[in-house]
Amino acid sequence: MSLFITTLKEFRFYSWPSKEAFRSAFLKLDIPNNDLDRARSNMALAALHARYGSDFREPGLNSMQTMQQEYDKLYYAGQLPANNLLNPIAWGKFIQAWKDGTLNVQ
């Protein structure tokens, strides 16, 4: 078995078709020059983070959740997963959360 290695020429990728197009777009860029406009744009970002903040998770939390899902899948391999429909403890937690108003239904 022979192994062939091919070295390619250097390729530079630009998001603009030419340097002139980039220059004109850069010069036309409207940057807010007063504090009020900058504060408004920062508040818009803060509103986005407040609205979608729970969707953005840290990589460590994502990996832990993925590992937990894999563990659960392996734990119940070859059998049906547990059904909490008749679990009195789960029902108690549900009713308590309903009474407290902390029930999170999505």
N, C-alpha and C positions, 0 to 999 in steps of 0.2 A: 504494500500500500504506500503510495507516494503522497506527500503533502505539498500542496502548492500555496505559496504565500504571495499575495499581490499587494503591492504598496500603491495606494492611490495618491494622486496629487492633492495638495491642500485646497480646500474649498471654504470660502467665506460666505456665510449666509447673512444677508441684510434684510430687514423687514420692509425696507423702502426700495423702490425700483432703482433709484440712483441717489448719489450724494446730493444732487441738486434738489430732488424731491424731498429728501430729509431736511435739508437746510430751509426750504420754503415752509414746510410744515412746522419746523421748530420755531421759526421766526413768527409764524402766525399763531402760535400757541398763546392762549389767553390765561395768564397767571394772575390770580387775584393779588392786588398790590396794597390792599388796606386790611386792617385787622378784622373788620366786620365780615368781609367776604371770606377770609380764612377761617374765622370762627364758624360761619354758616356751613362751610364745607366740612369742617371737623365735626360739627354737630350732626350732619347727615351721616357721616361715618359712624358716630356713636349710636345713632338711631338704628343703623343696620346691624351693628354688633349687639344692641339690646334685643333686636327682633330675632336675629338668627344666631345669637350667641350660643344657644344650647346645641346647635347643629355642628359647631366647630369644636372638635375635641383635640386634646393633645395626643401626640403619637403614642405615648406610654399608655394612655387610657384605651386607645384603639386596639393596641396589641393585647392588653389585658382582656378586653371584651372578646376579641377573636379567640384567644386561648381558652377563655371560659366556654365559649360556644363549642369549640373543638372537644373540650373535656366533657361537656354535656352530651355531645354526640357519641363519644366513645363510651361514656358511662351507660348509656341506654342502647348500645349496639346489640342488635339481634332481638330486641324486645320493644314493646311500646313504652313511650315516656310516661311518667306519672301524670295522673289527671287529678287536679286539685278541686274538682267539682264537689266532691263529698268530704273534703278536708275541713273539719270544724275550725281549725286554727286559721286557715286562709279565709274562711267566711267571717270569722271574728274580726280579722284585720280589715276586711272589706267593709263591714258594717261600721266599724270604728272610724275608718277614713271617711265614710259617707257622712257620719254624724258630725265629724270635725270640720268637714268641708275641704279636706285635703285630698279628696279623690281626684286623681289626674286621669281623665278620660280623653283620649285623643282620637 
